[in-house]
């Protein structure tokens, strides 16, 4: 039924557990560096023994904002043998606090150590096909013994030169657009979450139980990030000196005499809490990216703790959110470096709106409309992180994305779903076109917009 190649993205490619502050600038590069390490470990022993150096060159947005995003520390952690899911917080803190310290490369037969000179912030303007490119080289006498060119394509995904889409076989229920997804649901009689689950099981050979357990882990990490952020005072890393605000908002919400203000303040606080944890480089869940990792957790926290929905309903909501993320990833982009912040906060807000509508038992059309409304009102949003840090405007932008998602959910559930003029496919198409037309300086380079007020500090 699908006219274009069918979507084969995993739910857990969107909901990725790993350290902040940016999936494309920390999780992706850490994953690339870890992959490079594994490949170096697989080289013949005599090649490894000849090596006398290792360099990682960062290009484009990784070079422009990688310093503020901690890309160099993420690369080092990957080269030291850690993947984003399991990297110890203590190592990340050590790399941050002692940047000059040297560490042995954990490869048998190679007598190399890694330090601040391992990662080179190279050209911002370049000819690579992906704006977020990193090139890793194992060196001997200045010549490359082994080299890989990686692309961090958003959401923690990586590809490399010559990379080909893995042949996972067709999913049992193929679709590439919302229209095709609707048609599949009508033809099979499946509910949205059942179809997403069936595809995930078939493509990734996971049982329902394994998927539910991983969804529960994702939910736990999301709620933990909200809780930790609501309780943690202090100043975020980096030269801006930005103070955390979430605990103050929670306190003030408790003091507010108006229940409507109280709820709104808490939605803001929850989103900012998780986003502040992300900015601190702590473990969060990409949803769909690290920069936007406060929007869905905020409303997931609302579903659990304010609406008191059962876990099963929230799981269904997360699967509906994933469906929206799949469609954006397939037909536009989740990367700020490709389409601006509309791809990150805009998508997160659309996913969250669908999650709210679906988890609370509304039909598919309402969930789609909620996602469309949320996405529509993020169109054109640029990515211009001040100083290259995922802090300003990112943290408050998560709060705005969460509030807009809640509002979109209200508008979609209160209106007549049949009167919606623009559907989700059209909104995603528009986002893609707007992103392609957007000037490069507004795509995570810190060279335009708000970033001009503090280009680098
Ligand atoms: S402005 Fe948006 S897209 Fe850019 S780093 Fe911040 S959250 Fe991500």
Boltz pocket constraint, residues with backbone or C-beta under 6 A from the ligand:
constraints:
  - pocket:
      binder: B
      contacts: [[A, 291], [A, 292], [A, 335], [A, 336], [A, 340], [A, 341], [A, 342], [A, 344], [A, 345], [A, 382], [A, 383], [A, 384], [A, 385], [A, 389], [A, 390], [A, 391], [A, 393], [A, 394], [A, 397], [A, 444]]
      max_distance: 6.0
